[in-house]
Amino acid sequence: RLRLPDTWRVHPVEWEVESILNHKNTGRGRQAHRTYLVKWKGFTHADNSWEPESSLKDHA
């Protein structure tokens, strides 16, 4: 396992949403949730990804 020097800060990387291309609902009842097909700004369509609603709420 790699040990980083204590002076290095590791922070989460975030990407900017360019557009939402599609959505789908999965599960039923209390287990239901929605995912979105995201086009990321500065990336090609090959990099599009399905993301849960919870990971996009801070970006609305």
N, C-alpha and C positions, 0 to 999 in steps of 0.2 A: 504494500500500500504506500502510495506517495505521500510524504509529509511536506507540507508547504511551510516556508518560514513564517513565524508569527507576525511579521510585518506585512505580509501579503493579505489583501482582503479579497475574499471570494464573494461575488454578488450574483444574484440570479440574472440571467440574460432574458430580455423581453424583446419581442418583435412587434412591429406596428401592423395592425390589420388594414389591408387595402379595401377588401370587400368581403361580404358574406355571400357565398355562391348558392348555398342550399342548406337545408336543415332536415333532421329526421328525429322522430321520437322512438325511444326504445323502452322496453319494459311496460308494466301496467300498474295502475293504482299508485301505491306509495313508492314503488320501485321505478316509476316512470321518470325519464329524464330526456332532455333534448340535447342533441349535438349539432354542431354547425360545421359546414365545409368552408374553411377560411382560405382566402387568397392573401398571402403575406406581401406587404409592400417591399419592393426591391428584389423579389424572388420570382421565379418562373412558376407556371401552373404545375410543373412537376413537383414543386415543393408544397402545394396545397395540402392541408391536413384537416381531419375531422377533430374538432375540439369540443369538450364538454362546456355547457353553458356556464358552469361555475368558474372556468378559467378565463372567460371573456367578460365577466361582469365588471371588472375594474377598468375595462377598456371602452365602455359604452360612452 
